[in-house]
Amino acid sequence: MKKKSIKEASPEVCAVQTGNTNKTFSMLDSVMPGMQDMQLYSALREAVPIIDAAITKLVRLTGGFDVRCTNTASQQKLDGFISQICVNGNQTGLEAFVSNYFEQLLTYGTAIGEIVTDSCGTPCALFNAPLENILLKRNENGLNIDIYSLGSGYPEKIRYPELTVMSVLNPDAGALTGNSILKGLPFVASTLMKIFRTVGTNWERLGNVRFAVTYKPQNDSLDRAYAKERAAVVAQEWSNAMSSSSVKDFVAVGDVQIKVIGAEAQLPDSDVPVRQLLEQIVAKTGLPPFLLGLSWSSTERMSSQQADALTSELEAYRRILTPAIAHICDTALRLYGLPGSVDVIWDDIMLQDLVEMARAELYSAQAQRLEG
């Protein structure tokens, strides 16, 4: 069967009336997905483990999916593509690509992927594009976005945009890129790291005990005359006692006082400020605290409400990922020269939801039986 071209005739898009028509500032219509922001968000995930754990859990909690096709022969070929397609040269399966794609979307606010074909035009791999190699420009019509590759050192427009897929998260009006879920957290995370760093420094000082040895000369003239020499002897003997690998007593004559430096000082309580900062971080992720190991709410009813809120969050993420998955599968079918349209069906998020639905149906049936 002859392969169908992935390029389809479509009416030309008219220019956007409310877009930027001032060519003097055309640089505002081209952007690299913020290099500094990407480095910052990567550093946040590395410095604050709870942020990295939250993103990883969101990716896993989004769950798996199935792609259905209206044509039986196409469905069989599509199943093989979904399960066996190479991803980034080190993974296999469309779900592996979507996991990397979604993690990139959450971390940086923008995710770009590509379908790689062989010399015959058959799809052979999927590739998650590093954002530092990508330049985005607004099309002349003021609406569409053109993708440029920086692999050769200068911007080069990709030849087959139909083989690429792009998603953005919570974009600003008119913006080319989306916003990371970590937006607004750098200040909070920096304050949290200052507290952790200070706690570590204080424990290093107080845990590794320092001593103040004070020798006070007596009132007689002989003791005052040899105060310097006696102090040197006390210091030497104290140093020998402290550096000894075994327990060693220290004996001194005269008025000698030994105190632990900082023994009177108390470590500041960091529980309250750390919890306040963690609350801001958890609020941005949308995850219930107990999923991140934070036992702030212990009642079962509160946990159930948080689980319902999480379900809504995951459904919103699924609505962003569904067009990208459908585009990849639909393009693969056309490259194979097979007919049919695809439909993405996600797995149920939680077993708890099924239990509650079954219980509700049971109560409804019992009510109808009593009424009858």
C-alpha positions in Angstrom: 0.0 0.0 0.0 1.3 3.4 -0.9 2.1 5.6 2.0 0.1 8.7 2.6 1.8 12.0 2.8 1.8 13.5 6.3 1.3 16.9 4.8 -2.3 17.8 4.3 -3.6 20.8 2.5 -5.1 23.3 4.9 -6.4 26.8 4.4 -3.9 29.6 5.1 -4.1 31.1 8.5 -5.0 34.8 8.5 -2.9 37.2 10.5 -3.8 37.7 14.1 -5.3 41.1 14.6 -4.4 41.5 18.3 -0.8 40.3 17.9 2.4 42.2 17.7 2.6 44.0 14.4 5.6 46.2 15.2 8.5 44.6 13.3 10.9 46.8 15.2 10.5 44.6 18.2 10.2 41.4 16.3 12.7 39.8 18.7 9.9 39.6 21.2 8.3 37.0 18.9 11.3 34.6 19.1 12.5 32.9 22.3 14.6 30.1 23.5 12.9 28.2 26.3 14.8 30.1 29.1 18.3 28.6 29.5 18.7 30.3 32.9 15.3 29.2 34.0 16.1 25.6 33.0 19.3 25.6 35.0 17.5 27.1 37.9 14.7 24.6 37.9 17.1 21.7 37.5 19.1 23.1 40.5 15.9 23.3 42.5 15.1 19.7 41.9 18.6 18.7 43.0 18.8 20.9 46.0 15.3 20.3 47.5 14.5 16.5 47.4 10.8 17.1 48.0 10.4 19.0 44.7 12.1 16.2 42.8 9.9 13.6 44.6 6.7 15.6 43.8 7.5 15.8 40.1 8.3 12.1 39.9 5.1 11.2 41.8 3.0 13.4 39.5 4.4 11.6 36.5 3.7 8.2 38.0 0.3 9.1 39.3 -0.9 10.3 35.9 -1.0 6.6 35.0 -1.0 4.6 31.8 -3.1 4.8 28.7 -4.4 2.9 25.8 -4.9 4.0 22.2 -7.8 2.7 20.3 -8.2 2.8 16.5 -11.3 2.5 14.4 -9.6 0.1 11.9 -8.7 -3.4 13.1 -5.6 -3.8 10.9 -4.4 -0.4 11.9 -5.0 -1.2 15.6 -2.7 -4.2 15.4 0.1 -2.1 13.8 -0.5 0.7 16.3 -0.2 -1.7 19.2 3.2 -2.8 18.0 4.3 0.8 17.5 3.2 1.8 21.1 4.9 -1.2 22.8 8.1 -1.5 20.7 9.1 1.9 19.4 12.6 3.0 20.5 12.7 6.0 22.7 15.9 8.2 23.0 18.0 5.2 22.1 17.8 3.7 25.6 14.1 3.1 26.3 11.2 1.3 24.6 7.5 2.1 24.3 5.4 5.2 23.9 4.7 5.4 27.7 8.4 5.9 28.3 8.4 8.8 25.9 5.3 10.3 27.5 6.9 10.0 31.0 10.0 11.9 29.9 7.8 14.4 27.9 5.5 15.0 31.0 8.5 15.4 33.3 10.0 18.0 31.0 6.7 19.8 30.8 6.3 20.0 34.6 9.9 21.1 35.2 10.3 23.6 32.5 6.8 24.4 31.3 7.5 23.4 27.7 8.1 20.0 26.2 9.0 19.1 22.6 9.3 15.7 21.1 10.0 14.3 17.6 9.1 11.2 15.6 12.3 9.9 13.9 11.9 8.1 10.6 14.3 5.9 8.5 15.2 6.6 4.9 11.9 5.0 3.7 9.8 7.3 5.9 8.9 4.6 8.4 8.8 5.7 12.1 11.7 4.0 13.9 12.1 6.1 17.1 10.8 8.8 19.4 13.1 11.5 20.7 12.6 14.0 23.6 14.3 17.2 22.4 16.6 19.1 24.8 15.2 22.6 25.1 18.6 24.2 25.1 18.9 23.1 21.4 15.5 24.7 20.4 14.5 28.2 19.4 10.9 29.1 19.0 9.7 31.9 16.7 6.3 33.3 16.0 5.1 32.7 12.5 4.4 35.7 10.2 0.6 35.1 10.7 1.1 35.9 14.3 -0.4 32.7 15.5 1.6 29.6 14.6 4.9 28.7 16.1 8.0 27.7 14.1 10.6 25.5 15.7 14.2 26.1 14.9 17.1 23.8 15.7 20.4 25.1 17.1 22.4 21.9 16.6 24.5 23.4 13.8 25.3 26.6 15.9 22.8 28.9 14.2 19.0 28.7 14.0 17.8 26.4 11.3 14.1 25.8 10.8 13.2 22.1 11.0 12.2 20.6 7.7 9.3 18.4 8.9 7.3 20.2 11.6 4.6 17.5 11.2 6.9 15.0 12.9 7.3 17.2 16.0 4.9 17.6 19.0 4.9 20.4 21.5 3.0 21.1 24.7 3.1 24.1 27.0 1.9 24.3 30.6 -0.1 27.4 31.8 1.3 29.8 29.2 0.9 33.5 29.6 -1.2 35.4 27.1 0.7 35.6 23.8 3.7 33.7 25.2 5.5 31.1 23.1 6.5 28.9 26.1 4.7 27.7 29.2 5.3 28.1 32.9 6.9 25.5 35.1 5.0 24.3 38.2 8.2 25.5 40.0 7.6 29.1 39.1 7.6 31.2 42.2 9.5 28.7 44.2 13.2 29.9 43.8 12.8 32.4 46.7 11.0 30.0 48.9 13.6 27.3 48.2 16.5 29.6 48.8 15.1 30.6 52.2 14.6 26.9 53.0 18.2 26.1 52.0 19.5 28.9 54.2 17.7 27.4 57.2 19.1 24.0 56.4 22.5 25.4 55.9 22.4 27.3 59.2 21.1 24.2 61.1 24.0 22.2 59.7 26.5 24.9 60.6 25.2 25.2 64.2 25.2 21.4 64.7 28.8 21.3 63.3 29.8 23.9 65.9 27.8 22.5 68.8 28.2 18.9 68.0 32.0 19.2 67.6 32.5 20.6 71.1 35.0 23.4 71.6 36.4 24.2 75.1 37.5 27.5 76.7 40.3 26.9 79.2 40.9 29.9 81.5 43.8 30.2 83.9 43.5 33.0 86.6 46.8 33.9 88.4 46.6 34.2 92.2 47.3 37.5 94.1 50.9 36.6 95.0 53.7 38.1 93.0 55.3 34.7 92.2 52.2 33.4 90.5 51.8 36.6 88.5 55.4 36.5 87.4 55.1 33.0 85.9 51.5 33.4 84.6 52.5 33.2 81.0 54.7 30.1 81.4 52.0 28.4 83.5 49.3 29.2 80.9 51.5 27.7 78.2 52.0 24.5 80.2 48.2 24.3 80.8 47.5 24.8 77.1 50.0 22.1 76.2 48.7 19.6 78.7 45.1 20.3 77.6 46.0 19.8 74.0 47.7 16.5 74.8 44.7 15.3 76.8 42.2 16.2 74.0 44.3 14.7 71.1 44.8 11.4 72.9 43.1 8.4 71.4 42.3 7.0 74.8 40.7 8.6 77.9 43.2 10.8 79.6 42.8 13.0 82.7 43.8 16.6 82.8 45.3 17.9 86.1 46.1 21.5 86.8 47.1 23.5 89.9 45.6 26.9 90.6 42.4 28.6 89.5 41.7 26.9 86.1 38.2 27.0 84.6 37.0 24.8 81.7 33.8 25.7 79.9 32.1 24.4 76.7 32.0 27.2 74.1 28.3 27.9 73.2 26.9 25.6 75.9 24.6 28.4 77.0 23.2 29.0 73.5 20.2 27.1 72.3 19.5 26.1 68.7 16.6 28.1 67.2 13.5 26.1 66.6 13.2 25.5 62.8 10.1 23.4 62.8 7.6 26.3 62.2 9.5 28.2 59.5 10.5 25.0 57.7 6.8 23.8 57.7 5.6 27.2 56.4 8.1 27.0 53.5 7.2 23.4 52.8 3.5 24.3 52.7 4.3 26.8 49.9 6.2 24.1 47.9 3.5 21.4 48.4 0.8 23.9 47.4 2.6 24.5 44.1 2.8 20.8 43.3 -0.9 20.1 44.0 -0.1 16.9 45.9 -1.6 16.0 49.2 1.1 16.3 51.9 0.8 12.6 53.0 2.0 11.5 49.5 5.3 13.2 50.2 5.7 11.7 53.6 4.4 14.8 55.5 2.0 13.8 58.3 0.2 17.2 58.6 -3.3 15.8 58.3 -4.1 12.5 59.8 -7.9 12.2 59.5 -9.2 9.8 56.9 -11.8 12.3 55.7 -9.2 15.0 55.0 -7.1 12.5 53.1 -10.1 11.6 51.0 -10.8 15.2 50.1 -7.1 15.7 49.1 -7.3 12.6 47.0 -10.3 14.0 45.1 -8.4 17.3 44.5 -5.4 15.3 43.2 -7.7 13.4 40.8 -8.8 16.7 39.3 -5.2 17.9 39.0 -4.2 14.7 37.2 -7.2 14.9 34.9 -6.1 18.4 33.9 -2.6 17.2 33.1 -4.1 14.3 31.0 -6.0 16.8 28.9 -2.7 18.5 28.0 -1.0 15.2 27.2 -3.8 13.7 25.2 -3.4 15.8 22.0 0.3 15.1 21.9 -0.3 11.3 22.2 -3.0 11.4 19.6 -0.8 13.4 17.2 2.0 10.9 17.5 -0.2 7.9 17.0 -2.1 9.5 14.1 1.1 10.5 12.4 2.6 7.0 12.8 -0.5 5.5 11.1 -0.2 7.9 8.2 3.5 7.1 7.9 2.6 3.4 7.8 0.0 4.2 5.1 -2.9 2.9 7.2 -6.3 4.4 7.7 -8.2 5.1 10.9 -8.5 7.7 13.6 -7.2 7.2 17.1 -8.7 7.8 20.6 -6.6 8.0 23.8 -8.2 6.2 26.7 -6.5 6.7 30.1 -6.4 4.2 32.9 -8.4 4.8 36.0 -6.4 7.0 38.4 -7.3 5.3 41.7 -9.0 2.1 42.8 -10.6 4.2 45.5 -12.6 6.0 42.8 -14.0 2.6 41.5 -14.9 1.6 45.1 -16.8 4.8 45.7 -18.6 4.6 42.4 -19.6 1.0 43.1 -20.8 1.9 46.5 -22.8 4.8 45.1 -24.4 2.4 42.6 -25.2 0.0 45.4 -26.9 2.7 47.5 -28.8 3.9 44.5 -30.1 0.3 43.7 -31.1 -0.2 47.3 -33.0 3.1 47.3 -34.8 2.2 44.1 -35.7 -1.2 45.6 -37.1 0.4 48.7 -39.1 2.9 46.6 -40.5 0.1 44.5 
